[in-house]
């Protein structure tokens, strides 16, 4: 089992920044690929970004390219999502997830999920 807990969400004005953190406990964090997803009201949960277990390869959704950056610190068992130039359409609950799979932009590849943290961007 891997337990994940997100933090760092909140209310921010458009153009602002937030950094989300996801702390992991349980099995060896470094063995997992990590991802961030988000879900807005009435919409499907969608892929945001992922980082491979080695930390050398990252993947971003087109909607966040150039604005969001995913990173990980295996010593702290934590994955981060730095979000810059935020837009109202980024408003959602953000979830981190751990995957032992290979296709990191697909929800079903993820084995463990955190409870989520709310991000609200005002215009």
N, C-alpha and C positions, 0 to 999 in steps of 0.2 A: 504494500500500500504506500501511496504517496499523498500526503496532505498538503494542499496549496491554499495560501491565503493572500489575497490581493490587498493593496493599500495605495493611498495617494490620489484617489479620486476626489472630485469636488466640483465647485462652480467656478467657471472662468469666463472672461469676456473673449469674444472672437479676436483672434490674433495672438492670444496669450499662449502660455505653455503649462504643461503638467508633466510630472514624472510618476508613472505607476511602478510599483514594486510588487513582486510576487515571491513570497518566502515559502520554501518547500521543507517538509520534514518527512522522515521515513526512509525509504530506500535511496540508494546512492543517486544523488541529483545529477551528477555528471554523466550518468548512463542514458539520460533522456534528452531527446529533442524537446524544445519548449516553444510554445506558441501563445499568441494573444488573439482572441476573438472578441467580437462585440455584437450586441443585440439591442437594436432600437425598438421602441414600442410598436407592436404590430408587424414587425419584420423578422425574417429568419436570422439566426446567428451567423455572422459572416467572419471570414478570415481577415486578420489585420496584418500580422507579422509572425515570423518564426525564426528560430535560430537552432542550428544543428548542435548535436551533443559535443562536437569538437569546438564549437564556438567560432569556427572559421567561415561558416556560410550562413547568410541570412536571406530571408525571403520577405517581400513586402507586397501587400495588395496595391494595385494601381492607384487606388483612391488616397493612399497615404504616402506614396513615394515622394521622397524629398522633404517630408515633414516629420515623419515618425522614425525613430531608430530603436531597434531592439538590441539588447546586450545581456550578457549573463556574467555572474561572478560565482564560479563553482565553489570557491572557498567559503562563500557565505550562503550557498544554496539558494541563490536569488536570481531572478530574471527581471529585467527592467524594460519599460517602454517609455522613452522620451518622446513627448508629443509637443511639437512646435506649430506655430501658425494655425492654431485650432479654429475650426469652422463650426457653425451651428449644426451642420449635418454630421459632425463627429459625436454628437450627443448620443449616449448609449450606456448600457451596462457593459463593462469590459471584464472579460474572463481570461485567466491564464490557464494553460493546460499542458500536460506532460504526455509525450508520445514515445513509444518504442517502435513506431512505424517508419514509413519512408516517404509518404506523400504528405507533406506538412501543411498544405493549405486545405485539407479535407478534415471535417470534424470527426468522422468515424475513425480516423487514425490515432485519435487521442484517447488515452486510457484513464487519465485523472483530470479533474476540473476543480477550480476554486469556486467559491460562492459568488464572486463578482464584486466589482466596485463601480459606483455610478459616476459618470462624467457628464456634466452639463455645460454646454457652451452657449452663452447668451449673445444675442446679436446687438 
